[in-house]
């Protein structure tokens, strides 16, 4: 082996190799660049030049990102990130790693690392790197749907790029701003920024930036319906991509061409381009290529009437959206899935995804509401300041008037005095009015803050509940999926399969009750629905509920006895009453042990009927009784470790009160529980 010793000449040669590799990379000659980097990094390793080896590594990772090999870039960057973090090259390595996370769809992970890198850069005072990270963060915010934050970051970075005279960075930022305006359907402004970016890119002969601006102009013309011009720009971009041997560019261009063929009604050609683009995306695991190609294939198969294929691609798109953490992406795909299920005739699934879409839409709107509240509070503050200033100006005018009166003759003093008294009375009236206005403004401020707090609490409860539901509803579905697999494999004898089926059926019954509770909770939070009050036979309704829960009772060998009077009619909403009875009886079964008993009976109290659901179960601990009707996001496990959301009794209380009734309980730990539901007797008409 030949050992190379460090010297000024060898170090200079090493630096030259890295600079030459960087130049080749900028010219999109990535393979030649990597070949030089391998030589340079081997030489740096022999010379034990750790920092120069790190510079070569950084450039190699950048080439991987440019080539679209994102997974390899992330793996290599994560391996060496901690080693170089305290060095200057470590800051650049952190930036490229955050960018790789962004391309991989890990937006929140990307933002966290960008913030960390930006803090280090500002400590070092490097304005160029600061501009680069600012514009990278803007791209992430734009992908997350926060256009306001994205524009702020873009303009910050553009200001720095113009200040330091970096034309290439200006071209990149202008192109990204154009994309943002395009997404907002402001096509004239988008075309303006993309055209300016293209001119600067041609000025410095940056082929990659020429491709990006050309592609985006094609998108603008496509969105405006100018398909011929769009295809012209797409074809030019694709030709440059192929000339440079780029992997990511053709993926995007093939998808864009497919979008045009869809608009022109050529679905077969669109399908072909999308499948080719998707295959290339899968080869390099490119997130945005996977997301948009799956999404658009779902659209193509929907228009073809092949709903099964459409749903297969759309479900894959939903998985990608959930991985990215983008609520806006998840919202868009759930709406699309709901529509396809509706077209296929599966109304239940369509309704399920529609509710999920509405929930996601609400979560996005809640953020807008908070911003609106903040702006409103600011406007109120400005208004109050303006009123105080007007009052001060009036006082100054009054003082000037008084000085003028002092220089006038005695004959006018009485008139001036009358004017002064009038001014004083007017000021006093204004002060009273101002005090009243300020009082009203303070009241408005309090109401706004209360509404904001209520929205925050409601959003937090909703998010917690969705998290609980996603966990609790996944369990029975997973069990059912496993059971189907066992049946197909011919597993077990009939007795074993019956036992499994009974277990899954009980689990599904609990999930249906959980979902129904959630829907009732959601309706109440949105203002509820007016109860349809009518005469309901309490014995018939309780028999119906007990029948639906008999499987759970049999599974625990619990005896249920219905002693409600046969002809007892109550004034109630039939559906609300059923939900209350389901929850009360289910809770009794849940907290009653093997071989126990649950009894329903009724008694009259003036013009009221009181239904009693009693059990001989484990009872309610004293420390939990005060909050039993509050939604606390959890509940105690049952006698067979049944879980719960803690929502059922809260729903019961709200629904009882909606029907002019009330609910309460008596319980001692270890001795069982009695729940009482009081409703009005139905009015008898002769």
C-alpha positions as CSV (number, residue, x, y, z in Angstrom):
1,X,0.0,0.0,0.0
2,X,1.1,3.5,-0.8
3,X,0.9,6.0,2.1
4,X,0.2,9.6,1.2
5,X,1.7,12.2,3.5
6,X,0.0,15.6,4.2
7,X,1.6,18.6,2.5
8,X,0.4,22.0,1.2
9,X,0.5,20.6,-2.4
10,X,-1.6,17.5,-1.5
11,X,-4.1,19.6,0.5
12,X,-4.4,22.0,-2.4
13,X,-5.0,19.1,-4.8
14,X,-7.7,17.7,-2.5
15,X,-9.5,21.0,-2.3
16,X,-9.3,21.4,-6.1
17,X,-10.9,17.9,-6.5
18,X,-13.8,18.9,-4.2
19,X,-14.3,22.2,-6.0
20,X,-14.3,20.5,-9.4
21,X,-16.8,17.9,-8.1
22,X,-19.0,20.8,-6.9
23,X,-18.8,22.5,-10.3
24,X,-19.9,19.3,-12.1
25,X,-22.8,18.9,-9.6
26,X,-24.0,22.4,-10.4
27,X,-23.9,21.5,-14.1
28,X,-26.0,18.4,-13.3
29,X,-23.2,16.0,-14.2
30,X,-23.8,14.0,-11.0
31,X,-22.1,10.8,-11.9
32,X,-18.9,12.5,-12.8
33,X,-19.1,14.6,-9.7
34,X,-19.5,11.5,-7.5
35,X,-16.5,9.8,-9.2
36,X,-14.3,12.7,-8.3
37,X,-15.7,12.8,-4.8
38,X,-14.8,9.1,-4.3
39,X,-11.2,9.9,-5.2
40,X,-11.2,13.1,-3.0
41,X,-12.7,11.3,0.0
42,X,-10.2,8.4,-0.3
43,X,-7.4,10.9,-0.4
44,X,-8.8,12.9,2.6
45,X,-9.0,9.6,4.5
46,X,-5.4,8.8,3.9
47,X,-4.3,12.3,4.8
48,X,-6.5,12.1,7.9
49,X,-8.1,15.4,6.8
50,X,-11.4,14.9,8.6
51,X,-13.1,18.2,7.7
52,X,-12.2,17.9,4.0
53,X,-13.6,14.4,4.1
54,X,-16.8,15.9,5.6
55,X,-17.1,18.4,2.8
56,X,-16.8,15.6,0.2
57,X,-19.5,13.6,2.1
58,X,-21.8,16.7,2.2
59,X,-21.5,17.2,-1.6
60,X,-22.1,13.4,-2.2
61,X,-25.3,13.6,-0.1
62,X,-26.5,16.6,-2.0
63,X,-25.9,14.7,-5.2
64,X,-28.1,11.8,-3.9
65,X,-30.9,14.3,-3.1
66,X,-30.6,15.9,-6.6
67,X,-30.7,12.4,-8.1
68,X,-33.8,11.6,-6.1
69,X,-32.2,8.8,-4.0
70,X,-33.7,10.3,-0.8
71,X,-33.6,7.2,1.4
72,X,-29.9,6.7,0.8
73,X,-29.3,10.4,1.5
74,X,-31.1,10.3,4.8
75,X,-29.3,7.1,5.9
76,X,-25.9,8.5,5.1
77,X,-26.6,12.0,6.6
78,X,-28.0,10.6,9.9
79,X,-25.0,8.3,10.2
80,X,-22.5,11.2,10.3
81,X,-24.7,14.1,11.5
82,X,-23.7,14.0,15.2
83,X,-20.0,13.6,14.3
84,X,-19.9,16.9,12.4
85,X,-22.6,19.0,14.1
86,X,-20.3,21.2,16.0
87,X,-18.3,22.0,12.8
88,X,-19.2,24.4,10.0
89,X,-19.8,21.4,7.7
90,X,-22.2,20.0,10.2
91,X,-24.5,23.0,9.8
92,X,-24.7,22.4,6.0
93,X,-25.2,18.7,6.7
94,X,-28.1,19.4,9.0
95,X,-29.6,21.6,6.3
96,X,-29.4,18.9,3.6
97,X,-30.7,16.3,6.0
98,X,-33.8,18.5,6.8
99,X,-34.3,18.9,3.0
100,X,-34.1,15.1,2.6
101,X,-36.8,14.8,5.3
102,X,-38.9,17.3,3.4
103,X,-38.6,15.3,0.1
104,X,-39.5,12.2,2.1
105,X,-42.7,13.8,3.4
106,X,-41.6,14.1,7.0
107,X,-42.6,17.7,7.3
108,X,-42.6,18.2,11.0
109,X,-39.3,16.4,11.4
110,X,-37.9,18.6,8.7
111,X,-39.1,21.9,10.3
112,X,-37.6,20.9,13.7
113,X,-34.2,20.3,12.2
114,X,-34.4,23.5,10.0
115,X,-35.1,25.6,13.2
116,X,-32.1,24.0,14.9
117,X,-29.9,24.7,11.9
118,X,-31.2,28.3,11.5
119,X,-30.3,29.1,15.2
120,X,-26.7,27.9,14.6
121,X,-26.4,29.9,11.4
122,X,-27.5,33.1,13.0
123,X,-24.9,32.6,15.7
124,X,-22.3,32.3,13.0
125,X,-23.6,35.2,11.0
126,X,-23.7,33.5,7.6
127,X,-26.3,35.5,5.6
128,X,-26.3,33.2,2.6
129,X,-26.9,30.1,4.6
130,X,-29.6,31.9,6.6
131,X,-31.4,32.8,3.3
132,X,-31.1,29.2,2.1
133,X,-32.7,27.7,5.3
134,X,-35.4,30.4,5.4
135,X,-36.6,29.5,1.9
136,X,-36.3,25.8,2.6
137,X,-38.6,26.3,5.6
138,X,-41.0,28.3,3.4
139,X,-41.4,25.2,1.1
140,X,-42.3,23.0,4.1
141,X,-44.9,25.5,5.4
142,X,-46.4,25.7,1.9
143,X,-46.6,21.9,1.7
144,X,-48.4,22.0,5.1
145,X,-50.9,24.5,3.8
146,X,-49.7,27.5,5.9
147,X,-49.3,30.0,3.0
148,X,-49.0,33.0,5.3
149,X,-45.9,31.5,7.1
150,X,-44.5,30.4,3.8
151,X,-44.7,33.9,2.2
152,X,-43.0,35.4,5.2
153,X,-40.1,33.0,5.0
154,X,-39.8,33.5,1.2
155,X,-39.6,37.3,1.4
156,X,-37.1,37.1,4.2
157,X,-34.8,34.9,2.2
158,X,-35.3,36.9,-1.0
159,X,-34.3,40.1,0.8
160,X,-31.1,38.5,2.0
161,X,-30.4,37.0,-1.5
162,X,-30.7,40.4,-3.1
163,X,-28.6,42.0,-0.4
164,X,-25.7,39.6,-1.0
165,X,-26.2,39.5,-4.8
166,X,-26.8,35.7,-5.1
167,X,-28.6,35.4,-8.4
168,X,-29.0,31.7,-8.3
169,X,-30.7,31.8,-4.9
170,X,-33.0,34.6,-6.2
171,X,-34.1,32.5,-9.1
172,X,-34.9,29.6,-6.8
173,X,-36.9,31.7,-4.4
174,X,-38.8,33.6,-7.1
175,X,-39.8,30.2,-8.6
176,X,-41.0,29.0,-5.2
177,X,-43.1,32.1,-4.6
178,X,-44.6,31.6,-8.1
179,X,-45.6,28.1,-7.1
180,X,-47.3,29.4,-3.9
181,X,-49.4,32.0,-5.8
182,X,-50.3,29.3,-8.4
183,X,-51.6,27.1,-5.5
184,X,-53.7,30.1,-4.5
185,X,-55.1,30.3,-8.1
186,X,-53.4,33.7,-8.6
187,X,-52.1,32.8,-12.0
188,X,-51.0,36.2,-13.2
189,X,-48.8,36.7,-10.2
190,X,-47.5,33.1,-10.5
191,X,-46.6,33.6,-14.2
192,X,-44.8,36.9,-13.3
193,X,-42.6,35.2,-10.6
194,X,-41.9,32.0,-12.7
195,X,-40.9,34.1,-15.8
196,X,-38.6,36.3,-13.7
197,X,-37.0,33.1,-12.3
198,X,-36.6,31.6,-15.8
199,X,-34.8,34.8,-17.0
200,X,-32.4,34.8,-14.1
201,X,-31.7,31.1,-14.5
202,X,-30.9,31.6,-18.2
203,X,-28.7,34.5,-17.3
204,X,-26.5,32.3,-15.1
205,X,-27.1,29.2,-17.3
206,X,-28.4,27.1,-14.3
207,X,-30.0,24.2,-16.2
208,X,-31.7,22.7,-13.1
209,X,-33.4,26.1,-12.3
210,X,-34.3,26.5,-16.0
211,X,-36.1,23.1,-15.8
212,X,-37.9,24.1,-12.6
213,X,-39.2,27.4,-13.9
214,X,-40.1,25.9,-17.3
215,X,-42.1,23.1,-15.6
216,X,-43.9,25.5,-13.4
217,X,-44.9,27.8,-16.2
218,X,-46.3,24.8,-18.0
219,X,-48.4,24.1,-14.9
220,X,-49.7,27.7,-14.9
221,X,-50.7,27.5,-18.5
222,X,-52.4,24.1,-17.9
223,X,-54.4,25.5,-15.0
224,X,-55.5,28.4,-17.3
225,X,-56.6,25.9,-20.0
226,X,-53.9,26.7,-22.5
227,X,-53.0,23.0,-23.0
228,X,-50.9,23.4,-26.2
229,X,-48.6,25.9,-24.5
230,X,-48.4,23.8,-21.4
231,X,-47.4,20.7,-23.4
232,X,-44.7,22.8,-25.1
233,X,-43.1,23.8,-21.8
234,X,-43.5,20.3,-20.3
235,X,-41.7,18.8,-23.3
236,X,-38.9,21.3,-23.1
237,X,-38.4,20.5,-19.4
238,X,-38.5,16.7,-20.1
239,X,-35.9,17.1,-22.8
240,X,-33.5,18.9,-20.4
241,X,-34.1,16.4,-17.7
242,X,-33.2,13.5,-20.0
243,X,-30.2,15.4,-21.2
244,X,-28.9,15.8,-17.7
245,X,-29.9,12.3,-16.6
246,X,-32.1,13.5,-13.8
247,X,-34.4,11.0,-12.1
248,X,-36.9,13.2,-10.2
249,X,-37.7,15.7,-13.0
250,X,-39.3,13.2,-15.5
251,X,-41.5,11.8,-12.6
252,X,-43.0,15.2,-12.2
253,X,-43.3,16.0,-15.9
254,X,-45.0,12.6,-16.7
255,X,-47.5,13.4,-14.0
256,X,-48.1,16.9,-15.4
257,X,-48.7,15.5,-18.9
258,X,-51.2,13.0,-17.5
259,X,-53.1,15.9,-15.9
260,X,-53.5,17.5,-19.3
261,X,-54.6,14.2,-21.0
262,X,-57.3,13.9,-18.2
263,X,-58.6,17.4,-19.0
264,X,-58.7,16.4,-22.7
265,X,-60.6,13.2,-21.9
266,X,-57.8,10.8,-23.0
267,X,-58.0,8.6,-19.8
268,X,-56.0,5.7,-21.3
269,X,-53.0,7.8,-22.2
270,X,-53.2,9.6,-18.8
271,X,-53.3,6.2,-17.0
272,X,-50.1,5.1,-19.0
273,X,-48.2,8.2,-18.0
274,X,-49.2,8.0,-14.4
275,X,-48.3,4.3,-14.0
276,X,-44.8,5.1,-15.5
277,X,-44.4,8.1,-13.2
278,X,-45.5,6.0,-10.2
279,X,-43.1,3.2,-11.1
280,X,-40.2,5.6,-11.2
281,X,-41.3,7.1,-7.9
282,X,-41.3,3.7,-6.3
283,X,-37.8,3.0,-7.5
284,X,-36.4,5.9,-5.6
285,X,-39.1,6.1,-2.9
286,X,-40.0,9.7,-3.8
287,X,-42.8,10.8,-1.5
288,X,-44.4,13.5,-3.6
289,X,-44.3,11.3,-6.6
290,X,-46.0,8.5,-4.7
291,X,-48.6,10.8,-3.2
292,X,-49.7,12.6,-6.3
293,X,-49.5,9.7,-8.7
294,X,-51.7,7.5,-6.4
295,X,-54.1,10.4,-5.9
296,X,-54.5,11.1,-9.6
297,X,-54.7,7.4,-10.6
298,X,-57.7,7.2,-8.1
299,X,-59.2,10.1,-10.0
300,X,-58.6,8.4,-13.4
301,X,-60.2,5.1,-12.4
302,X,-63.1,6.9,-10.8
303,X,-63.8,8.6,-14.2
304,X,-63.4,5.2,-15.9
305,X,-66.0,3.8,-13.5
306,X,-63.6,1.3,-12.0
307,X,-64.3,2.2,-8.3
308,X,-62.5,-0.8,-6.8
309,X,-59.2,0.2,-8.5
310,X,-59.9,3.9,-7.6
311,X,-60.3,3.1,-3.9
312,X,-57.1,0.9,-3.9
313,X,-55.0,3.8,-5.1
314,X,-56.8,6.4,-2.9
315,X,-56.4,4.3,0.3
316,X,-52.6,4.2,-0.5
317,X,-52.7,8.0,-0.9
318,X,-54.4,8.3,2.5
319,X,-51.7,6.2,4.2
320,X,-49.0,8.5,2.7
321,X,-50.9,11.6,3.9
322,X,-51.1,10.2,7.4
323,X,-47.4,9.5,7.4
324,X,-46.6,13.1,6.3
325,X,-48.6,14.7,9.1
326,X,-50.3,17.1,6.6
327,X,-53.9,17.7,7.8
328,X,-54.6,19.5,4.5
329,X,-53.5,16.4,2.4
330,X,-55.5,14.1,4.7
331,X,-58.6,16.3,4.4
332,X,-58.4,16.3,0.6
333,X,-58.0,12.6,0.2
334,X,-60.8,11.7,2.7
335,X,-63.2,13.9,0.7
336,X,-62.2,12.1,-2.5
337,X,-62.7,8.6,-0.9
338,X,-66.1,9.6,0.4
339,X,-67.1,10.6,-3.1
340,X,-66.0,7.3,-4.7
341,X,-67.8,5.2,-2.1
342,X,-70.9,7.3,-2.8
343,X,-70.6,6.6,-6.6
344,X,-70.1,2.9,-5.9
345,X,-73.3,2.8,-3.8
346,X,-71.6,2.1,-0.4
347,X,-73.4,4.9,1.5
348,X,-72.2,3.7,4.9
349,X,-68.5,4.0,4.0
350,X,-69.1,7.3,2.1
351,X,-70.7,8.7,5.3
352,X,-67.8,7.5,7.4
353,X,-65.2,9.3,5.3
354,X,-67.4,12.3,5.0
355,X,-67.5,12.7,8.8
356,X,-63.7,12.3,8.9
357,X,-63.3,15.0,6.2
358,X,-65.6,17.4,8.2
359,X,-63.5,16.7,11.3
360,X,-60.3,17.5,9.5
361,X,-61.9,20.6,7.9
362,X,-63.0,21.8,11.4
363,X,-59.5,21.3,12.8
364,X,-58.1,23.5,10.0
365,X,-60.8,26.2,10.5
366,X,-60.2,26.3,14.2
367,X,-56.7,27.7,13.5
368,X,-58.2,30.4,11.3
369,X,-60.7,31.2,14.0
370,X,-58.0,31.8,16.5
371,X,-56.2,34.1,14.1
372,X,-59.4,36.0,13.5
373,X,-60.0,36.4,17.2
374,X,-56.5,37.7,17.7
375,X,-57.0,40.3,14.9
376,X,-60.4,41.3,16.4
377,X,-58.8,41.9,19.8
378,X,-56.1,44.1,18.2
379,X,-58.8,46.1,16.3
380,X,-60.7,46.7,19.6
381,X,-57.5,47.9,21.2
382,X,-56.8,50.3,18.3
383,X,-60.4,51.6,18.5
384,X,-60.1,52.3,22.2
385,X,-56.8,54.2,21.6
386,X,-58.4,56.3,18.8
387,X,-61.3,57.3,21.1
388,X,-58.9,58.3,23.8
389,X,-56.9,60.4,21.3
390,X,-60.1,62.1,20.1
391,X,-61.1,63.0,23.6
392,X,-57.6,64.5,24.3
393,X,-57.9,66.6,21.1
394,X,-61.2,67.9,22.3
395,X,-59.7,68.8,25.7
396,X,-56.9,70.7,24.0
397,X,-59.4,72.6,21.9
398,X,-61.4,73.5,25.0
399,X,-58.2,74.9,26.7
400,X,-57.4,77.0,23.7
401,X,-60.9,78.4,23.7
402,X,-60.5,79.3,27.4
403,X,-57.2,81.2,26.7
404,X,-58.9,83.1,23.9
405,X,-61.8,84.1,26.3
406,X,-59.3,85.6,28.7
407,X,-58.2,88.2,26.1
408,X,-61.8,89.2,25.2
409,X,-63.6,92.2,26.7
410,X,-65.9,92.0,29.7
411,X,-69.0,92.2,27.5
412,X,-68.3,88.8,25.9
413,X,-67.3,87.1,29.1
414,X,-70.8,85.9,29.8
415,X,-71.2,84.5,26.3
416,X,-67.8,82.8,26.7
417,X,-68.7,81.5,30.1
418,X,-71.9,80.0,28.6
419,X,-69.7,78.4,25.8
420,X,-67.3,77.1,28.4
421,X,-70.2,75.5,30.4
422,X,-71.6,74.0,27.2
423,X,-68.1,72.6,26.4
424,X,-67.8,71.2,29.9
425,X,-71.2,69.5,29.7
426,X,-70.3,68.1,26.3
427,X,-67.0,66.8,27.6
428,X,-68.8,65.2,30.5
429,X,-71.4,63.6,28.2
430,X,-68.6,62.4,26.0
431,X,-66.8,61.0,29.0
432,X,-69.9,59.1,30.1
433,X,-70.4,57.8,26.5
434,X,-66.7,56.8,26.3
435,X,-66.9,55.0,29.7
436,X,-70.0,53.1,28.4
437,X,-68.2,52.2,25.2
438,X,-65.1,51.1,27.1
439,X,-67.3,48.9,29.3
440,X,-68.9,47.4,26.3
441,X,-65.5,46.8,24.7
442,X,-64.3,45.2,27.8
443,X,-67.3,42.9,27.8
444,X,-66.7,42.1,24.2
445,X,-63.1,41.3,24.9
446,X,-64.1,38.9,27.7
447,X,-66.6,37.2,25.5
448,X,-64.0,36.8,22.7
449,X,-61.5,35.4,25.2
450,X,-64.1,33.0,26.6
451,X,-65.1,31.9,23.1
452,X,-61.4,31.4,22.2
453,X,-60.9,29.3,25.4
454,X,-64.0,27.3,24.6
455,X,-62.8,26.7,21.0
456,X,-59.4,25.6,22.4
457,X,-61.0,23.2,24.9
458,X,-63.4,21.8,22.3
459,X,-60.6,21.3,19.8
460,X,-58.4,19.6,22.4
461,X,-61.3,17.3,23.5
462,X,-62.1,16.5,19.9
463,X,-58.4,15.7,19.1
464,X,-58.2,13.5,22.2
465,X,-61.4,11.7,21.3
466,X,-60.3,11.1,17.7
467,X,-57.1,9.6,19.1
468,X,-59.0,7.3,21.4
469,X,-61.4,6.3,18.7
470,X,-58.6,5.6,16.2
471,X,-57.2,3.2,18.8
472,X,-60.4,1.6,20.1
473,X,-62.0,1.1,16.7
474,X,-58.8,-0.4,15.2
475,X,-58.8,-3.3,17.7
476,X,-62.0,-5.0,16.7
477,X,-61.3,-4.4,13.0
478,X,-57.9,-6.0,13.4
479,X,-59.5,-8.9,15.3
480,X,-62.0,-9.4,12.6
481,X,-59.3,-9.3,9.9
482,X,-57.3,-11.9,11.8
483,X,-60.5,-14.1,12.3
484,X,-61.1,-14.0,8.5
485,X,-57.5,-15.2,7.9
486,X,-58.0,-18.0,10.4
487,X,-61.2,-19.1,8.8
488,X,-59.6,-19.2,5.4
489,X,-56.7,-21.3,6.7
490,X,-59.2,-23.8,8.3
491,X,-57.9,-23.1,11.7
492,X,-59.5,-24.8,14.8
493,X,-62.8,-26.8,15.3
494,X,-66.3,-25.4,15.4
495,X,-66.3,-24.8,19.1
496,X,-63.1,-22.8,18.9
497,X,-64.3,-20.8,16.0
498,X,-67.7,-20.1,17.8
499,X,-65.7,-18.8,20.8
500,X,-63.6,-16.5,18.6
501,X,-66.7,-15.3,16.7
502,X,-68.5,-14.5,20.0
503,X,-65.5,-12.6,21.2
504,X,-65.2,-10.5,18.0
505,X,-69.0,-9.9,18.0
506,X,-68.9,-8.5,21.5
507,X,-65.9,-6.3,20.5
508,X,-67.8,-5.0,17.5
509,X,-70.9,-4.3,19.6
510,X,-68.7,-2.2,21.9
511,X,-67.1,-0.3,18.9
512,X,-70.5,0.5,17.4
513,X,-71.7,1.9,20.8
514,X,-68.4,3.9,21.0
515,X,-68.9,5.3,17.5
516,X,-72.5,6.2,18.2
517,X,-71.5,8.0,21.3
518,X,-68.9,10.0,19.4
519,X,-71.5,11.0,16.7
520,X,-73.9,12.1,19.4
521,X,-71.1,14.1,21.1
522,X,-70.2,15.7,17.8
523,X,-73.8,16.8,17.1
524,X,-74.1,18.3,20.6
525,X,-70.9,20.3,20.2
526,X,-72.2,21.8,17.0
527,X,-75.4,23.0,18.7
528,X,-77.1,19.6,18.9
529,X,-80.4,18.6,17.2
530,X,-83.9,19.4,18.3
531,X,-85.4,16.3,20.0
532,X,-88.4,14.8,18.3
533,X,-90.6,14.4,21.4
534,X,-93.3,11.8,21.2
535,X,-95.0,9.0,23.3
536,X,-92.6,6.1,23.6
537,X,-93.4,2.7,25.3
538,X,-90.6,2.3,27.8
539,X,-91.0,-1.4,28.1
540,X,-90.7,-2.0,24.4
541,X,-87.7,0.3,24.0
542,X,-85.9,-1.3,27.0
543,X,-86.6,-4.8,25.6
544,X,-85.1,-3.7,22.2
545,X,-81.9,-2.5,23.9
546,X,-81.5,-5.5,26.1
547,X,-81.9,-7.8,23.0
548,X,-79.0,-5.9,21.3
549,X,-76.8,-6.4,24.3
550,X,-77.8,-10.0,25.2
551,X,-74.7,-11.4,23.5
552,X,-72.4,-9.5,25.9
553,X,-74.5,-10.6,28.9
554,X,-74.3,-14.3,27.8
555,X,-70.6,-14.0,27.3
556,X,-70.2,-13.0,31.0
557,X,-73.1,-15.3,32.2
558,X,-75.0,-12.3,33.6
559,X,-78.7,-12.5,34.2
560,X,-80.8,-9.6,32.9
561,X,-84.3,-9.0,34.2
562,X,-86.7,-6.4,32.8
563,X,-89.3,-5.4,35.3
564,X,-90.4,-2.2,33.6
565,X,-94.2,-1.9,33.4
566,X,-95.8,-3.0,30.1
567,X,-98.0,0.0,29.3
568,X,-95.7,2.7,30.6
569,X,-95.5,5.6,28.0
570,X,-92.9,8.4,28.4
571,X,-92.5,11.7,26.5
572,X,-89.1,11.3,24.8
573,X,-87.0,11.3,21.6
574,X,-86.9,7.6,20.7
575,X,-83.3,7.7,19.3
576,X,-82.0,9.7,22.3
577,X,-83.7,7.3,24.8
578,X,-82.2,4.3,23.0
579,X,-78.7,5.8,23.3
580,X,-79.1,6.5,27.0
581,X,-80.4,2.9,27.7
582,X,-77.6,1.3,25.7
583,X,-75.0,3.2,27.7
584,X,-76.5,2.5,31.1
585,X,-77.1,-1.2,30.4
586,X,-73.7,-1.6,28.8
587,X,-72.0,0.0,31.8
588,X,-73.9,-2.3,34.1
589,X,-72.7,-5.3,32.2
590,X,-69.2,-4.0,31.9
591,X,-68.7,-3.6,35.7
592,X,-70.6,-6.7,36.7
593,X,-68.6,-9.9,37.2
594,X,-69.3,-13.4,36.0
595,X,-72.7,-14.8,37.1
596,X,-74.0,-11.4,38.3
597,X,-77.3,-9.7,37.7
598,X,-78.7,-6.6,36.0
599,X,-82.2,-5.4,36.7
600,X,-84.4,-2.7,35.0
601,X,-87.5,-1.5,36.8
602,X,-89.6,1.6,36.9
603,X,-91.6,3.7,39.3
604,X,-93.9,6.7,39.1
605,X,-93.3,10.0,40.8
606,X,-96.1,12.6,40.3
607,X,-96.2,13.2,36.5
608,X,-92.7,11.7,36.1
609,X,-91.4,8.2,35.4
610,X,-88.1,7.1,36.9
611,X,-86.3,4.2,35.2
612,X,-83.8,2.4,37.4
613,X,-80.9,0.3,36.0
614,X,-79.2,-1.6,38.9
615,X,-76.4,-4.1,39.1
616,X,-74.5,-6.0,41.8
617,X,-71.1,-5.2,40.3
618,X,-67.9,-3.6,41.6
619,X,-69.4,-0.1,42.1
620,X,-67.9,3.3,41.6
621,X,-64.9,4.4,43.7
622,X,-65.8,7.5,45.9
623,X,-63.0,9.6,44.4
624,X,-64.4,9.2,40.9
625,X,-68.1,9.9,41.6
626,X,-67.8,13.7,41.4
627,X,-66.7,13.5,37.8
628,X,-68.7,10.5,36.6
629,X,-70.8,12.7,34.1
630,X,-67.8,14.6,32.8
631,X,-65.8,13.6,29.7
632,X,-62.3,13.0,31.1
633,X,-60.9,11.0,28.2
634,X,-60.7,7.7,30.2
635,X,-62.7,5.3,32.2
636,X,-62.0,2.4,34.6
637,X,-61.5,-1.0,33.0
638,X,-64.4,-3.5,33.4
639,X,-64.4,-6.8,35.2
640,X,-62.9,-8.4,32.1
641,X,-60.6,-5.4,31.5
642,X,-63.0,-3.9,28.9
643,X,-61.8,-0.4,27.9
644,X,-63.8,2.8,27.4
645,X,-63.5,6.4,26.3
646,X,-65.2,8.0,29.3
647,X,-67.7,9.6,27.0
648,X,-70.9,7.5,27.4
649,X,-72.2,8.9,30.7
650,X,-71.4,12.5,29.6
651,X,-73.6,11.8,26.5
652,X,-76.4,10.3,28.7
653,X,-76.5,13.5,30.8
654,X,-76.7,15.8,27.8
655,X,-79.4,13.7,26.0
656,X,-81.5,13.4,29.2
657,X,-81.4,17.2,29.7
658,X,-82.3,17.7,26.0
659,X,-85.5,15.8,26.7
660,X,-86.4,17.8,29.9
661,X,-85.2,15.0,32.0
662,X,-82.4,14.3,34.5
663,X,-80.1,11.5,35.5
664,X,-78.3,10.6,38.7
665,X,-76.9,7.5,40.5
666,X,-76.2,5.8,43.8
667,X,-73.2,3.6,44.3
668,X,-70.9,2.1,46.9
669,X,-67.7,0.4,46.0
670,X,-68.0,-3.4,46.0
671,X,-71.8,-3.3,46.4
672,X,-73.1,-2.3,42.9
673,X,-74.6,0.7,41.3
674,X,-78.1,2.1,40.5
675,X,-78.6,4.7,37.8
676,X,-81.9,6.7,37.7
677,X,-83.3,8.3,34.6
678,X,-86.3,10.6,35.1
679,X,-88.6,11.5,32.2
680,X,-92.0,13.0,31.9
681,X,-95.0,10.7,31.4
682,X,-96.6,11.0,28.0
683,X,-99.8,13.1,28.0
684,X,-102.9,11.0,27.4
685,X,-105.4,12.4,25.0
686,X,-109.0,11.2,25.3
